Amino acid sequence: MSLLVIFIISLVIGQSLSVGLGLLVERYSTPYTGMVTFIGSYFVMFWLAWRFAVRITAPRSPERGGLSSAGKSSAREVA
């Protein structure tokens, strides 16, 4: 459930940025260029929001980063 909530929140924020970017480009360029910019960023935001939500809600391992237990024992033997 938290994955879906994080995804929707980040998607709303990302789509707001897409609208703002499209309007900004439209102001300084043609309406066509603004629309193309908006549509491109609209679809990219779905991908980015999903990747962000999955990364935020991923389960954490007890060992934060580093080598696995097998790698740690061999690293101790080398040193």
N, C-alpha and C positions, 0 to 999 in steps of 0.2 A: 504494500500500500504506500509506503514512503517513497518508493521509486516513482510511482505515478504522480504523487504530489510534487516531488522535486522536479519531475519532467514538466508538468504543467506550469509551475511557477517560472522555471527557467525559459520555457517556451513563450510565455506571455511577455517576459522581459525582452527576450530575443526578437520577438515579432514587433515589439514597440521600437526597438532599435532599427529594424528593417524599414518600418514606415518612416521613421525620422530620416534615415539615410536616403530613401527614395525621394522624399520631399526636398531634402537638401540638394541632391543631384538635380532634381527637376528645376529648382530655383535658379541654379547657375548654368543649366544646360537646357536641352529640349525635353518636353514631356515624355517622348519616346524613350530617351536615355534614362530618365527617372524611373519609368515603368520597368524597363529591363533590369535596372539595378535592384529595384524592389523585388521583382520576381526571383532573381538569382539569390538574393540574400534571404528571401522568404523560405526557399527550400533548403538552403544551407543551415538555417537556424534550427530546422527540425533535426538534422543530423547532429549538430553541435549540442543541442539541448539533450538529446538522448545520450550522447557520449558523456556529457557532464553529469547527468542523473545517474548513470550506471557507475561512474567513477566515485561519486559521492556516497552512494548507497552500497558499494561493494563491501563484503564482509572483511574484517580486518583479521590478519593472522596474529597469533600470540607474539611471534618474533617480528618486529617491524623492520622489514627489509633485511639486507645483509645476506649472508650465506645460509643455506639449510644446515640442519644438524650434521649431516654427512660431510658437507663442505667445511664446517667448522672444525670437526675432528681432524680432517686431513690437513687443514691449515695450521693447526696446533702442532701436528707432527713435523711439518716442514720447518717451522720456526724453532 
